[in-house]
Every structure is written in C-alpha cells, then in structure tokens.
Amino acid sequence: MSVGFRVFTQRTLPAPELVAAFKTIPAANIADCMGRLSAMNSQIRLLSAPVTENMVGVALTVKARAGDNLMVHKALNMLSPGDVLVVSNDGGTSQALMGEIMLTYARLQQAAGVVLDGPVRDLYNIQQMTLPVYGTGSTPAGPYKDGPGEVNVPISCGGVHINPGDIIVGDGDGVIVIPQHDAERLLAEAQKYQLHDSGKLTATQAGEAERSWVDRDMVNKKCEIIEGVYR
C-alpha cells in the first residue's frame, strides 16, 4: 500500500499575477485580515540573510518522517520557479533536514523560499544566503534518507494547515499561509488594510495617534478603574 509513501506530481496552482500581488503587503497586515490565525508559530523563524522584500510563492508540500529527508530530496527535483518548499517533519529537532548544498540547489531551481518545521545545518553559510530559509534552528546532526513520506499532500507546518498550491508569504516577522481559494478576496481586504495601517503609523509619527479607544473598550468590557493605590 502506497499511502504514506507516495508522490503526487501535479498541483492546482493560483494565477501568477495573484501570487505576485502579495509581494508588497506585510505578512502582519495579511494575517490581521485572516482572524490572526494564519501565522506559523514563532519557532519557525528566518535563518537566512535579512529579507528586503516578502518571500511569496506557491506551496510545494512535503510530509516527512521526523529527521528523514528522502522526500525532501525528491521535492527538490520537482521544484518550479516561484515555488516555496514547505516541509512537515513531525516537529523533529534532532536532525537537520537541509544544509547548504540542498539549499543551493533550491536557489538554482529558482525557488521563492524554503520553510521547515525542523532545523538546518551549515547555519553560518545559510545566514549569508539571499534565498529565504525559515526553520526552527540548527544542529550539526544530519538527516536519514529512508522514508517514508509524501509530496504534494496536505500537511501541517508550524501549527498551520497547508494544501499544495496555497500561497506562502514570509518576511522578517515569520510565515503565513493563504489558502488558494481565499486568495483573491483576501488580496483586496489586505490592500485596504495596509493603507489603513500606514495611515495609523503616519499619525503616530506625527504625534497625532488616537488612543481614546483603549479606555472606551475597557469600559465596554466592564474593567474596573480604581483611582488609588492597591491595598
């Protein structure tokens, strides 16, 4: 039986112009338009050089056994320009899933980035890379190459569900996942929210921030304000 050890060669892909439109919107603004539930947990952080623009691409997913990267190697051979390789590793932390050689190959395949729910090795050299690489940390211990695993199946990475073909956005804050079927509607909302957020920043920088909402919300939530010291 091949369930658990199989590769799907095809994905349903979003329109390239839709993917590219998220390039200039901060991940935080997009996440705020998604109920703040789309962000991978903070253990998955940027390990490569600081990004000057968003990592944006289409998910090529890998479900790997903890500490094993056989299926990651298979996925590397399948990368198309603009893909983000997203790897579920069952939360394993004992073995690095990728190192400098594999990530160099991903860059040569014109991947948009790599997201791992596990560690890397060759960290010093990865820190110099312009290819966005997100992971949980580093270890010198290398991976096994035995399998099983699956490619282009639904996975969970960083506590977020990802389907093959979903849009992945990453910046200095971390990584978010945009379900493909929600992307077009979300784009309009995120663009509008970005303008609103930029206006708030401009007002704050000018010393004109509107802060009355804090006390108003506390009153509405029945918070008691006591004019005096705690005794």
Helices and strands as residue ranges (DSSP letters): E 5-7, H 16-20, G 21-24, H 27-32, E 45-46, E 55-64, H 70-78, E 83-88, H 100-108, E 113-116, H 123-126, E 133-135, E 149-151, E 155-157, E 160-162, E 167-171, E 174-178, G 180-182, H 183-205, H 213-220
